[in-house]
Amino acid sequence: MPWPDSDGSLPTEMNEIAESRLSAPAPRQRLPRLSWPVIIGLLGFALPLLNPLALLRDPDTYLHIAVGRWIIEHGALPFQDPFSNSMPGAAWVPHEWLAETVLAALYGAGGWGALILVTNACFGLSLGLFARRLLAHCEPFTLLIMVTLTGWMAYSHLLVRPHVLTFPLLVAWSGALIDARDAGRAPSLWLLPLMVLWANLHGGFMFGLALAAYLGAEAVFCAGDAAARRQALRHWGAFLILAGLAGLATPNGVAGFLQPFRLLDMPTLHAVFGEWRPSNLRDDRLLAVWVLGAPALAFGLGLRVPATRLVLLLGLFYEAFQSSRHTDLLCWVGPLAVAAALGPQLAARIRTEPPSGLARWLAQRAQPGNRLGIALAILLAFAVGFATIWLRPAPSDRGPAPVAAVAAARAMHLAGSVLNEEGFGGYLIFAGIPPFIDGRIEMYGDAFLARWVDASIGRRAVLTALLEQYHIAWTLFPPDSGAVEILDLLPGWRRVYSDRDAVIHVRVEPGSAVPIPAE
């Protein structure tokens, strides 16, 4: 930058040089340049090549594919249970119907590779959107730290399940609402289609509505005068009403709207299943980094956050401790909520004069990419996608699915109703065998679940009562289940198969039989 003379004007020769530089054509970018959001999104997209089978470690993946396959075959939603042997015809709310249809269609078109590809595409897109939102407030070094922490925690919960399909919606919805609130404007009505899509994919849309309500209350509370408060109440109140109506725009109607609350009111579910149990720092070290690192950073650097955002952040931490499922909300939404406040403070503390070479390189990546960079990003995405499909990953016989045990049951022509481990229920439905219980816990109810838990841990009286009440002909449990110990000693029952994943017992005396369908 030329230095001005004492009167504020530039020397003539300096003016000529400046004018020649301004009029000269910009040098052509001969090398591809990728921006941070694109780089981060591509890295998230490429993660399946590290361990693709890790995304298939959840037994409910089979359940979701089976439900989606039923929806496609019948062209309808299963509002009455068509799958179980214990509650056939029971009322059911298929609140994840759209996600399950998508998963089934992907599986039919490209097998497990297609499911992994789309799951990681959603993860990469979410990271890219997340980075783009943060880049508006944070310098690149802070951005990379926040993205690393968020990506690390979110990836630990990455599975081929409906909730992952909503990660981009969670980031887009939350980021847009928080940006609107930070800018002092009303949220855009273009967000409403996102809510309709979210409500048909997964029950997590209720968090989106709760966040809109909180930010609306913040807008009213922080308004400068009565007129501003009325305007904020009018704008945010109208948006919240429209968003609530959008959340009702599903085939399930009010039942789908209330479904998340039913899951919250199931004490046995929250006590037994790991993803619903409260988190603790001893078992979840990623959460420990967030819980211990964030206050240490804030106090150590003297950072300040508006009180309303601190309350929101504490609420996200509270939900993360209530259930490990909710740590995703903390890692995606927490940084977005405080980025506008913390970004400039961190930039002021990190900035050096003159900037270091690393700082200049990081800042260059914060600029938009050029055409060659965009072309390179598309090429890399296609390469990763092709590699994922070409690898043809498939779940191992060992793991969440009792593949070998079910094959043995077919070979022995076992028939009749089965009493099974809950985690095996999804695969049984996938294989065409009606289970006693599966991952649709909200349909079975808490009382039914409590009886099954007592039977599975080996309470003899409850187990024998279930065997008789439901006319059970064979059982399928893990080897370490308490039910296996009782069945080994129970008169009228005999162990006929076992491996490291599952044990089969059959009733010795004859009973009514329904043939297991052939594969």
C-alpha positions as a Python dict, from the first residue, in 0.01 Angstrom:
ca = {
    (1, 'M'): (0, 0, 0),
    (2, 'P'): (164, 335, -105),
    (3, 'W'): (237, 575, 181),
    (4, 'P'): (51, 913, 142),
    (5, 'D'): (217, 1251, 143),
    (6, 'S'): (154, 1492, 426),
    (7, 'D'): (-148, 1634, 248),
    (8, 'G'): (-299, 1289, 217),
    (9, 'S'): (-226, 1247, -157),
    (10, 'L'): (-9, 980, -310),
    (11, 'P'): (311, 1068, -498),
    (12, 'T'): (264, 1081, -876),
    (13, 'E'): (489, 784, -947),
    (14, 'M'): (311, 580, -681),
    (15, 'N'): (-28, 671, -831),
    (16, 'E'): (93, 551, -1169),
    (17, 'I'): (210, 220, -1022),
    (18, 'A'): (-116, 170, -832),
    (19, 'E'): (-323, 250, -1141),
    (20, 'S'): (-119, 12, -1355),
    (21, 'R'): (-175, -268, -1101),
    (22, 'L'): (-547, -203, -1085),
    (23, 'S'): (-580, -196, -1463),
    (24, 'A'): (-362, -502, -1520),
    (25, 'P'): (-549, -829, -1563),
    (26, 'A'): (-547, -1054, -1259),
    (27, 'P'): (-299, -1340, -1285),
    (28, 'R'): (-458, -1665, -1390),
    (29, 'Q'): (-489, -1930, -1124),
    (30, 'R'): (-301, -2220, -1274),
    (31, 'L'): (-327, -2439, -964),
    (32, 'P'): (-655, -2568, -814),
    (33, 'R'): (-758, -2386, -498),
    (34, 'L'): (-999, -2548, -254),
    (35, 'S'): (-1169, -2358, 25),
    (36, 'W'): (-1183, -2491, 381),
    (37, 'P'): (-1550, -2595, 368),
    (38, 'V'): (-1486, -2804, 57),
    (39, 'I'): (-1166, -2956, 197),
    (40, 'I'): (-1337, -3044, 525),
    (41, 'G'): (-1642, -3184, 346),
    (42, 'L'): (-1424, -3404, 125),
    (43, 'L'): (-1234, -3537, 426),
    (44, 'G'): (-1562, -3630, 595),
    (45, 'F'): (-1684, -3793, 276),
    (46, 'A'): (-1366, -4000, 244),
    (47, 'L'): (-1384, -4154, 592),
    (48, 'P'): (-1555, -4480, 478),
    (49, 'L'): (-1230, -4590, 318),
    (50, 'L'): (-1075, -4611, 666),
    (51, 'N'): (-1320, -4862, 812),
    (52, 'P'): (-1640, -4902, 607),
    (53, 'L'): (-1779, -5187, 816),
    (54, 'A'): (-1781, -4969, 1128),
    (55, 'L'): (-2091, -4796, 991),
    (56, 'L'): (-2277, -5128, 983),
    (57, 'R'): (-2224, -5225, 1344),
    (58, 'D'): (-2576, -5133, 1454),
    (59, 'P'): (-2837, -5414, 1445),
    (60, 'D'): (-3123, -5172, 1375),
    (61, 'T'): (-2982, -5107, 1027),
    (62, 'Y'): (-3143, -5434, 921),
    (63, 'L'): (-3472, -5326, 1074),
    (64, 'H'): (-3478, -4996, 888),
    (65, 'I'): (-3402, -5162, 556),
    (66, 'A'): (-3671, -5423, 615),
    (67, 'V'): (-3932, -5161, 703),
    (68, 'G'): (-3843, -4953, 399),
    (69, 'R'): (-3859, -5262, 179),
    (70, 'W'): (-4211, -5336, 311),
    (71, 'I'): (-4319, -4976, 237),
    (72, 'I'): (-4187, -4998, -120),
    (73, 'E'): (-4345, -5337, -184),
    (74, 'H'): (-4686, -5242, -44),
    (75, 'G'): (-4697, -4876, -142),
    (76, 'A'): (-4829, -4792, 205),
    (77, 'L'): (-4712, -4734, 561),
    (78, 'P'): (-4735, -5013, 822),
    (79, 'F'): (-4956, -4841, 1079),
    (80, 'Q'): (-5035, -5189, 1220),
    (81, 'D'): (-4741, -5413, 1298),
    (82, 'P'): (-4678, -5664, 1016),
    (83, 'F'): (-4355, -5805, 1154),
    (84, 'S'): (-4361, -5943, 1510),
    (85, 'N'): (-4493, -6273, 1649),
    (86, 'S'): (-4582, -6117, 1985),
    (87, 'M'): (-4788, -5812, 1883),
    (88, 'P'): (-4913, -5867, 1526),
    (89, 'G'): (-5148, -5591, 1418),
    (90, 'A'): (-5054, -5361, 1707),
    (91, 'A'): (-5075, -4987, 1640),
    (92, 'W'): (-4740, -4849, 1529),
    (93, 'V'): (-4621, -4501, 1429),
    (94, 'P'): (-4359, -4538, 1150),
    (95, 'H'): (-4210, -4195, 1217),
    (96, 'E'): (-3891, -4266, 1020),
    (97, 'W'): (-4076, -4393, 714),
    (98, 'L'): (-3906, -4167, 458),
    (99, 'A'): (-3555, -4242, 583),
    (100, 'E'): (-3633, -4615, 586),
    (101, 'T'): (-3766, -4598, 232),
    (102, 'V'): (-3449, -4421, 121),
    (103, 'L'): (-3228, -4679, 295),
    (104, 'A'): (-3418, -4969, 141),
    (105, 'A'): (-3401, -4814, -206),
    (106, 'L'): (-3027, -4756, -170),
    (107, 'Y'): (-2970, -5111, -50),
    (108, 'G'): (-3169, -5249, -340),
    (109, 'A'): (-2977, -5038, -591),
    (110, 'G'): (-2621, -5067, -461),
    (111, 'G'): (-2608, -5293, -157),
    (112, 'W'): (-2414, -5202, 156),
    (113, 'G'): (-2169, -4989, -43),
    (114, 'A'): (-2447, -4752, -149),
    (115, 'L'): (-2565, -4717, 212),
    (116, 'I'): (-2214, -4638, 333),
    (117, 'L'): (-2161, -4395, 46),
    (118, 'V'): (-2475, -4192, 122),
    (119, 'T'): (-2413, -4202, 497),
    (120, 'N'): (-2070, -4051, 453),
    (121, 'A'): (-2196, -3808, 193),
    (122, 'C'): (-2438, -3676, 458),
    (123, 'F'): (-2154, -3658, 708),
    (124, 'G'): (-1923, -3478, 467),
    (125, 'L'): (-2198, -3236, 361),
    (126, 'S'): (-2275, -3163, 726),
    (127, 'L'): (-1911, -3088, 802),
    (128, 'G'): (-1886, -2864, 496),
    (129, 'L'): (-2197, -2667, 593),
    (130, 'F'): (-2074, -2650, 952),
    (131, 'A'): (-1735, -2514, 842),
    (132, 'R'): (-1896, -2257, 613),
    (133, 'R'): (-2111, -2123, 897),
    (134, 'L'): (-1816, -2102, 1134),
    (135, 'L'): (-1593, -1935, 874),
    (136, 'A'): (-1818, -1629, 880),
    (137, 'H'): (-1706, -1560, 1238),
    (138, 'C'): (-1384, -1753, 1303),
    (139, 'E'): (-1033, -1735, 1166),
    (140, 'P'): (-909, -2060, 1006),
    (141, 'F'): (-710, -2195, 1301),
    (142, 'T'): (-1011, -2173, 1534),
    (143, 'L'): (-1227, -2318, 1259),
    (144, 'L'): (-1007, -2626, 1226),
    (145, 'I'): (-1006, -2689, 1601),
    (146, 'M'): (-1387, -2666, 1623),
    (147, 'V'): (-1439, -2883, 1314),
    (148, 'T'): (-1196, -3145, 1445),
    (149, 'L'): (-1374, -3170, 1781),
    (150, 'T'): (-1718, -3180, 1620),
    (151, 'G'): (-1619, -3427, 1350),
    (152, 'W'): (-1446, -3651, 1603),
    (153, 'M'): (-1752, -3675, 1826),
    (154, 'A'): (-2006, -3704, 1543),
    (155, 'Y'): (-1804, -3970, 1363),
    (156, 'S'): (-1801, -4185, 1677),
    (157, 'H'): (-2182, -4210, 1641),
    (158, 'L'): (-2186, -4244, 1262),
    (159, 'L'): (-2401, -4542, 1161),
    (160, 'V'): (-2625, -4638, 871),
    (161, 'R'): (-2938, -4517, 1046),
    (162, 'P'): (-3203, -4251, 978),
    (163, 'H'): (-3060, -3990, 1214),
    (164, 'V'): (-2745, -3952, 1002),
    (165, 'L'): (-2955, -3851, 700),
    (166, 'T'): (-3073, -3552, 905),
    (167, 'F'): (-2726, -3424, 1003),
    (168, 'P'): (-2720, -3175, 709),
    (169, 'L'): (-3071, -3058, 803),
    (170, 'L'): (-2969, -3012, 1166),
    (171, 'V'): (-2668, -2798, 1068),
    (172, 'A'): (-2853, -2599, 802),
    (173, 'W'): (-3157, -2532, 1023),
    (174, 'S'): (-2960, -2447, 1337),
    (175, 'G'): (-2704, -2236, 1153),
    (176, 'A'): (-2969, -2036, 967),
    (177, 'L'): (-3171, -1969, 1284),
    (178, 'I'): (-2865, -1867, 1484),
    (179, 'D'): (-2741, -1640, 1204),
    (180, 'A'): (-3084, -1476, 1181),
    (181, 'R'): (-3089, -1416, 1554),
    (182, 'D'): (-2731, -1281, 1558),
    (183, 'A'): (-2818, -1042, 1274),
    (184, 'G'): (-3137, -928, 1447),
    (185, 'R'): (-3368, -1040, 1169),
    (186, 'A'): (-3658, -1284, 1140),
    (187, 'P'): (-3580, -1641, 1025),
    (188, 'S'): (-3638, -1715, 659),
    (189, 'L'): (-3955, -1893, 553),
    (190, 'W'): (-3739, -2097, 316),
    (191, 'L'): (-3647, -2304, 622),
    (192, 'L'): (-4000, -2447, 645),
    (193, 'P'): (-3948, -2709, 368),
    (194, 'L'): (-3646, -2831, 565),
    (195, 'M'): (-3872, -2889, 865),
    (196, 'V'): (-4121, -3088, 655),
    (197, 'L'): (-3839, -3307, 525),
    (198, 'W'): (-3685, -3345, 872),
    (199, 'A'): (-4017, -3445, 1032),
    (200, 'N'): (-4061, -3726, 779),
    (201, 'L'): (-3706, -3854, 822),
    (202, 'H'): (-3654, -3864, 1198),
    (203, 'G'): (-3803, -3759, 1530),
    (204, 'G'): (-3512, -3522, 1596),
    (205, 'F'): (-3711, -3248, 1426),
    (206, 'M'): (-3853, -3171, 1770),
    (207, 'F'): (-3514, -3030, 1867),
    (208, 'G'): (-3531, -2799, 1568),
    (209, 'L'): (-3863, -2662, 1692),
    (210, 'A'): (-3729, -2628, 2047),
    (211, 'L'): (-3426, -2434, 1921),
    (212, 'A'): (-3650, -2198, 1723),
    (213, 'A'): (-3862, -2140, 2034),
    (214, 'Y'): (-3554, -2066, 2246),
    (215, 'L'): (-3402, -1824, 1997),
    (216, 'G'): (-3739, -1653, 1959),
    (217, 'A'): (-3759, -1609, 2336),
    (218, 'E'): (-3403, -1474, 2332),
    (219, 'A'): (-3499, -1222, 2063),
    (220, 'V'): (-3791, -1099, 2274),
    (221, 'F'): (-3591, -1092, 2597),
    (222, 'C'): (-3296, -904, 2447),
    (223, 'A'): (-3503, -650, 2254),
    (224, 'G'): (-3414, -290, 2331),
    (225, 'D'): (-3762, -149, 2384),
    (226, 'A'): (-4131, -243, 2384),
    (227, 'A'): (-4171, -187, 2010),
    (228, 'A'): (-3873, -410, 1932),
    (229, 'R'): (-4010, -678, 2165),
    (230, 'R'): (-4347, -675, 1991),
    (231, 'Q'): (-4181, -700, 1653),
    (232, 'A'): (-3959, -991, 1765),
    (233, 'L'): (-4258, -1167, 1919),
    (234, 'R'): (-4457, -1122, 1599),
    (235, 'H'): (-4182, -1241, 1364),
    (236, 'W'): (-4050, -1533, 1566),
    (237, 'G'): (-4395, -1633, 1691),
    (238, 'A'): (-4531, -1652, 1338),
    (239, 'F'): (-4230, -1853, 1225),
    (240, 'L'): (-4263, -2095, 1515),
    (241, 'I'): (-4633, -2154, 1441),
    (242, 'L'): (-4556, -2222, 1074),
    (243, 'A'): (-4265, -2447, 1169),
    (244, 'G'): (-4493, -2643, 1404),
    (245, 'L'): (-4745, -2691, 1122),
    (246, 'A'): (-4461, -2804, 897),
    (247, 'G'): (-4365, -3060, 1161),
    (248, 'L'): (-4720, -3196, 1145),
    (249, 'A'): (-4701, -3241, 767),
    (250, 'T'): (-4637, -3616, 783),
    (251, 'P'): (-4853, -3924, 721),
    (252, 'N'): (-4852, -3976, 1098),
    (253, 'G'): (-4997, -3635, 1181),
    (254, 'V'): (-5027, -3561, 1553),
    (255, 'A'): (-4910, -3914, 1642),
    (256, 'G'): (-4576, -3849, 1473),
    (257, 'F'): (-4549, -3515, 1652),
    (258, 'L'): (-4598, -3683, 1990),
    (259, 'Q'): (-4379, -3986, 1920),
    (260, 'P'): (-4054, -3836, 2057),
    (261, 'F'): (-4230, -3762, 2387),
    (262, 'R'): (-4341, -4126, 2415),
    (263, 'L'): (-3979, -4238, 2386),
    (264, 'L'): (-3878, -3997, 2661),
    (265, 'D'): (-4141, -4151, 2893),
    (266, 'M'): (-3996, -4505, 2892),
    (267, 'P'): (-3782, -4558, 3204),
    (268, 'T'): (-3682, -4915, 3115),
    (269, 'L'): (-3556, -4802, 2775),
    (270, 'H'): (-3339, -4534, 2934),
    (271, 'A'): (-3208, -4772, 3199),
    (272, 'V'): (-3116, -5065, 2973),
    (273, 'F'): (-3008, -4949, 2628),
    (274, 'G'): (-2667, -4786, 2598),
    (275, 'E'): (-2761, -4509, 2357),
    (276, 'W'): (-3041, -4397, 2590),
    (277, 'R'): (-2849, -4426, 2916),
    (278, 'P'): (-2696, -4114, 3074),
    (279, 'S'): (-2345, -4033, 2957),
    (280, 'N'): (-2050, -4026, 3193),
    (281, 'L'): (-1700, -3887, 3150),
    (282, 'R'): (-1532, -4216, 3241),
    (283, 'D'): (-1678, -4402, 2943),
    (284, 'D'): (-1713, -4114, 2698),
    (285, 'R'): (-1374, -3951, 2670),
    (286, 'L'): (-1479, -3736, 2378),
    (287, 'L'): (-1745, -3579, 2595),
    (288, 'A'): (-1481, -3529, 2864),
    (289, 'V'): (-1273, -3326, 2619),
    (290, 'W'): (-1573, -3101, 2556),
    (291, 'V'): (-1677, -3071, 2920),
    (292, 'L'): (-1328, -3006, 3057),
    (293, 'G'): (-1172, -2834, 2758),
    (294, 'A'): (-1436, -2570, 2691),
    (295, 'P'): (-1432, -2414, 3042),
    (296, 'A'): (-1053, -2436, 3059),
    (297, 'L'): (-1024, -2249, 2729),
    (298, 'A'): (-1283, -1990, 2826),
    (299, 'F'): (-1134, -1912, 3166),
    (300, 'G'): (-774, -1934, 3046),
    (301, 'L'): (-824, -1683, 2764),
    (302, 'G'): (-1080, -1468, 2942),
    (303, 'L'): (-1351, -1528, 2684),
    (304, 'R'): (-1701, -1393, 2731),
    (305, 'V'): (-2028, -1535, 2599),
    (306, 'P'): (-2373, -1370, 2619),
    (307, 'A'): (-2573, -1506, 2910),
    (308, 'T'): (-2853, -1638, 2689),
    (309, 'R'): (-2606, -1836, 2475),
    (310, 'L'): (-2437, -1968, 2787),
    (311, 'V'): (-2776, -2098, 2902),
    (312, 'L'): (-2828, -2263, 2562),
    (313, 'L'): (-2483, -2420, 2579),
    (314, 'L'): (-2546, -2551, 2931),
    (315, 'G'): (-2876, -2697, 2810),
    (316, 'L'): (-2694, -2884, 2532),
    (317, 'F'): (-2442, -3019, 2785),
    (318, 'Y'): (-2728, -3127, 3009),
    (319, 'E'): (-2896, -3317, 2725),
    (320, 'A'): (-2564, -3480, 2636),
    (321, 'F'): (-2535, -3609, 2991),
    (322, 'Q'): (-2896, -3729, 2989),
    (323, 'S'): (-2839, -3953, 2686),
    (324, 'S'): (-2543, -4032, 2462),
    (325, 'R'): (-2780, -3991, 2165),
    (326, 'H'): (-2790, -3618, 2237),
    (327, 'T'): (-2415, -3559, 2218),
    (328, 'D'): (-2470, -3501, 1846),
    (329, 'L'): (-2676, -3195, 1932),
    (330, 'L'): (-2396, -3060, 2148),
    (331, 'C'): (-2119, -3106, 1893),
    (332, 'W'): (-2312, -2968, 1593),
    (333, 'V'): (-2513, -2686, 1750),
    (334, 'G'): (-2294, -2577, 2042),
    (335, 'P'): (-2013, -2420, 1834),
    (336, 'L'): (-2263, -2252, 1601),
    (337, 'A'): (-2441, -2094, 1897),
    (338, 'V'): (-2127, -1922, 2031),
    (339, 'A'): (-1924, -1867, 1712),
    (340, 'A'): (-2034, -1504, 1662),
    (341, 'A'): (-1933, -1417, 2019),
    (342, 'L'): (-1613, -1619, 2048),
    (343, 'G'): (-1477, -1593, 1695),
    (344, 'P'): (-1356, -1230, 1710),
    (345, 'Q'): (-1220, -1277, 2064),
    (346, 'L'): (-1015, -1580, 1964),
    (347, 'A'): (-895, -1409, 1645),
    (348, 'A'): (-767, -1113, 1850),
    (349, 'R'): (-570, -1342, 2080),
    (350, 'I'): (-425, -1557, 1802),
    (351, 'R'): (-335, -1278, 1559),
    (352, 'T'): (35, -1202, 1517),
    (353, 'E'): (201, -910, 1338),
    (354, 'P'): (332, -975, 1085),
    (355, 'P'): (126, -1290, 1013),
    (356, 'S'): (324, -1613, 1013),
    (357, 'G'): (360, -1822, 700),
    (358, 'L'): (120, -2079, 843),
    (359, 'A'): (-138, -1809, 917),
    (360, 'R'): (-114, -1678, 561),
    (361, 'W'): (-154, -2030, 418),
    (362, 'L'): (-455, -2100, 638),
    (363, 'A'): (-611, -1767, 540),
    (364, 'Q'): (-568, -1844, 170),
    (365, 'R'): (-776, -2158, 211),
    (366, 'A'): (-1051, -1944, 363),
    (367, 'Q'): (-1102, -1776, 25),
    (368, 'P'): (-1350, -1924, -224),
    (369, 'G'): (-1206, -2194, -446),
    (370, 'N'): (-1143, -2148, -817),
    (371, 'R'): (-1281, -2348, -1109),
    (372, 'L'): (-991, -2591, -1108),
    (373, 'G'): (-1046, -2648, -737),
    (374, 'I'): (-1415, -2717, -788),
    (375, 'A'): (-1335, -2959, -1070),
    (376, 'L'): (-1078, -3133, -849),
    (377, 'A'): (-1330, -3161, -564),
    (378, 'I'): (-1587, -3321, -794),
    (379, 'L'): (-1324, -3562, -928),
    (380, 'L'): (-1214, -3662, -578),
    (381, 'A'): (-1576, -3713, -468),
    (382, 'F'): (-1641, -3942, -764),
    (383, 'A'): (-1320, -4134, -692),
    (384, 'V'): (-1416, -4187, -328),
    (385, 'G'): (-1768, -4289, -427),
    (386, 'F'): (-1643, -4536, -686),
    (387, 'A'): (-1395, -4686, -440),
    (388, 'T'): (-1668, -4727, -177),
    (389, 'I'): (-1900, -4909, -418),
    (390, 'W'): (-1618, -5112, -573),
    (391, 'L'): (-1502, -5242, -235),
    (392, 'R'): (-1849, -5399, -191),
    (393, 'P'): (-1839, -5392, 190),
    (394, 'A'): (-2078, -5627, 368),
    (395, 'P'): (-2142, -5698, 736),
    (396, 'S'): (-1942, -5984, 880),
    (397, 'D'): (-2115, -6297, 1000),
    (398, 'R'): (-1987, -6194, 1339),
    (399, 'G'): (-2130, -5886, 1501),
    (400, 'P'): (-2480, -5748, 1546),
    (401, 'A'): (-2649, -6000, 1317),
    (402, 'P'): (-2685, -6374, 1402),
    (403, 'V'): (-2630, -6469, 1038),
    (404, 'A'): (-2485, -6816, 1101),
    (405, 'A'): (-2740, -6901, 1370),
    (406, 'V'): (-3036, -6811, 1148),
    (407, 'A'): (-2884, -7017, 866),
    (408, 'A'): (-2857, -7310, 1108),
    (409, 'A'): (-3220, -7263, 1216),
    (410, 'R'): (-3328, -7285, 854),
    (411, 'A'): (-3116, -7592, 798),
    (412, 'M'): (-3282, -7759, 1099),
    (413, 'H'): (-3627, -7652, 971),
    (414, 'L'): (-3713, -7491, 1303),
    (415, 'A'): (-4067, -7359, 1313),
    (416, 'G'): (-4298, -7165, 1540),
    (417, 'S'): (-4257, -6846, 1739),
    (418, 'V'): (-3911, -6741, 1852),
    (419, 'L'): (-3812, -6560, 2171),
    (420, 'N'): (-3509, -6353, 2079),
    (421, 'E'): (-3253, -6100, 2190),
    (422, 'E'): (-3378, -5750, 2109),
    (423, 'G'): (-3066, -5675, 1906),
    (424, 'F'): (-3137, -5979, 1686),
    (425, 'G'): (-3492, -5867, 1605),
    (426, 'G'): (-3399, -5641, 1315),
    (427, 'Y'): (-3207, -5914, 1138),
    (428, 'L'): (-3488, -6164, 1194),
    (429, 'I'): (-3732, -5925, 1022),
    (430, 'F'): (-3475, -5870, 746),
    (431, 'A'): (-3455, -6249, 704),
    (432, 'G'): (-3834, -6288, 699),
    (433, 'I'): (-3874, -6438, 1048),
    (434, 'P'): (-4124, -6268, 1286),
    (435, 'P'): (-3934, -6173, 1604),
    (436, 'F'): (-4062, -6154, 1959),
    (437, 'I'): (-3908, -5808, 2002),
    (438, 'D'): (-3699, -5569, 1792),
    (439, 'G'): (-3582, -5208, 1789),
    (440, 'R'): (-3932, -5058, 1768),
    (441, 'I'): (-3947, -5030, 2147),
    (442, 'E'): (-4203, -4751, 2138),
    (443, 'M'): (-4454, -4993, 1982),
    (444, 'Y'): (-4397, -5269, 2238),
    (445, 'G'): (-4423, -5031, 2532),
    (446, 'D'): (-4226, -5001, 2853),
    (447, 'A'): (-4413, -5274, 3045),
    (448, 'F'): (-4353, -5529, 2767),
    (449, 'L'): (-3988, -5425, 2750),
    (450, 'A'): (-3947, -5464, 3126),
    (451, 'R'): (-4078, -5823, 3113),
    (452, 'W'): (-3845, -5907, 2826),
    (453, 'V'): (-3549, -5759, 3015),
    (454, 'D'): (-3629, -5971, 3321),
    (455, 'A'): (-3652, -6282, 3103),
    (456, 'S'): (-3330, -6207, 2914),
    (457, 'I'): (-3125, -6157, 3231),
    (458, 'G'): (-3239, -6497, 3360),
    (459, 'R'): (-3531, -6443, 3595),
    (460, 'R'): (-3677, -6789, 3568),
    (461, 'A'): (-4037, -6716, 3660),
    (462, 'V'): (-4068, -6437, 3402),
    (463, 'L'): (-3891, -6640, 3134),
    (464, 'T'): (-4107, -6947, 3176),
    (465, 'A'): (-4420, -6731, 3179),
    (466, 'L'): (-4325, -6572, 2847),
    (467, 'L'): (-4241, -6911, 2695),
    (468, 'E'): (-4586, -7040, 2779),
    (469, 'Q'): (-4792, -6726, 2720),
    (470, 'Y'): (-4659, -6672, 2368),
    (471, 'H'): (-4623, -7042, 2277),
    (472, 'I'): (-4253, -7006, 2208),
    (473, 'A'): (-4105, -7291, 2001),
    (474, 'W'): (-3738, -7183, 1992),
    (475, 'T'): (-3514, -6912, 2133),
    (476, 'L'): (-3222, -6708, 2005),
    (477, 'F'): (-2998, -6531, 2258),
    (478, 'P'): (-2629, -6435, 2291),
    (479, 'P'): (-2413, -6689, 2478),
    (480, 'D'): (-2363, -6457, 2776),
    (481, 'S'): (-2737, -6399, 2824),
    (482, 'G'): (-2890, -6504, 3155),
    (483, 'A'): (-3175, -6663, 2958),
    (484, 'V'): (-2928, -6910, 2806),
    (485, 'E'): (-2821, -7030, 3152),
    (486, 'I'): (-3182, -7092, 3253),
    (487, 'L'): (-3276, -7261, 2925),
    (488, 'D'): (-2980, -7499, 2957),
    (489, 'L'): (-3138, -7627, 3279),
    (490, 'L'): (-3507, -7583, 3201),
    (491, 'P'): (-3702, -7908, 3154),
    (492, 'G'): (-3852, -7944, 2807),
    (493, 'W'): (-3582, -7736, 2637),
    (494, 'R'): (-3263, -7842, 2460),
    (495, 'R'): (-2967, -7650, 2318),
    (496, 'V'): (-2928, -7739, 1951),
    (497, 'Y'): (-2685, -7477, 1824),
    (498, 'S'): (-2426, -7234, 1956),
    (499, 'D'): (-2148, -7012, 1826),
    (500, 'R'): (-1968, -6709, 1964),
    (501, 'D'): (-2263, -6484, 1874),
    (502, 'A'): (-2583, -6679, 1938),
    (503, 'V'): (-2733, -6988, 2103),
    (504, 'I'): (-3048, -7169, 1989),
    (505, 'H'): (-3273, -7370, 2221),
    (506, 'V'): (-3579, -7562, 2103),
    (507, 'R'): (-3883, -7690, 2287),
    (508, 'V'): (-3867, -8068, 2314),
    (509, 'E'): (-4237, -8138, 2328),
    (510, 'P'): (-4432, -8090, 2005),
    (511, 'G'): (-4626, -7771, 1952),
    (512, 'S'): (-4794, -7572, 1684),
    (513, 'A'): (-4558, -7491, 1401),
    (514, 'V'): (-4532, -7229, 1132),
    (515, 'P'): (-4254, -7308, 880),
    (516, 'I'): (-3968, -7061, 858),
    (517, 'P'): (-3978, -6915, 506),
    (518, 'A'): (-3701, -7026, 276),
    (519, 'E'): (-3441, -6774, 161),
}
